[in-house]
């Protein structure tokens, strides 16, 4: 996933290893969030603790660039979830004080034109009888929000992939000096 997050994430990136749990509305308070698809009264998640341990969750964060968006410092990051928990990326980034731009649920941001979280690449390990592994790559919509700003600073270039089909070979990163 690609994301714009508030603040300048350290250039080395980070590895977040924190459990994710369903948010529990404190007693005596009323949730104003809509009912989730599973019938729960609140769809939000939170970092687990001893009273509400949740499930293990890990996210690797690679920093692509630093810049300014809507007058605030931001980082463009590649988020690599190692587990698949509901709202994991959003909860983890908010927990490390770099919430995703436009994420009203976890940082109250209602000024951005959209939530700046984008499923950039999906790799599916289909069996050979279904055509073998496939990779689907989408264009990066976040470039338009950051690249041409005066404070834009590219720190790392992610590998370039292309979408594969059953008849094309597995994708390999395009060679570049940063990826060797």
GIMOWO-V476926 format. One line per field, one symbol per residue. ss: DSSP state (H for helix, E for strand, - for the rest). phi: phi as a letter, one per 40 degrees, with the letter a starting at -180 (. if undefined). psi: psi as a letter, one per 40 degrees, with the letter a starting at -180 (. if undefined). A space follows every 50 residues. Layout:
ss=???
phi=???
psi=???
//
This chain:
ss=-EEEEE-------EEEE--EEE----------------------EEE--- ----E--EEEEEEEEEEEE--EEEEEEEEEE------HHHHHHHH----E ---HHHH---------EE--EEEE---HHH---EEEE-----HHHH---- --EE----------------------HHH-
phi=.babbcgccddcgabbbbcbbccbcddgbbcbccccccgccaccbaccac cacgbdabbcbbccababbfgbcbbcbbbbccbbcdgdccccccccgbcc dgcccbagcbcccaccbbccabbbcccdcbhgdbbbbbccccdccbdccc ccbcbabcdcbbcbbdcbcdcbdccacccc
psi=iiihiiihihdeaihhghihihhhhiheihheiihideeieheiiihiad dgdaiihhhhhhhdiiahhfeihihhihhgheigiheddddddddefgih hegddeeehedieihfhhhdhhhhgiideeeaiihhhiiheeddeddeid ehhhdhhiihiihiideiiiiiihhidde.
//
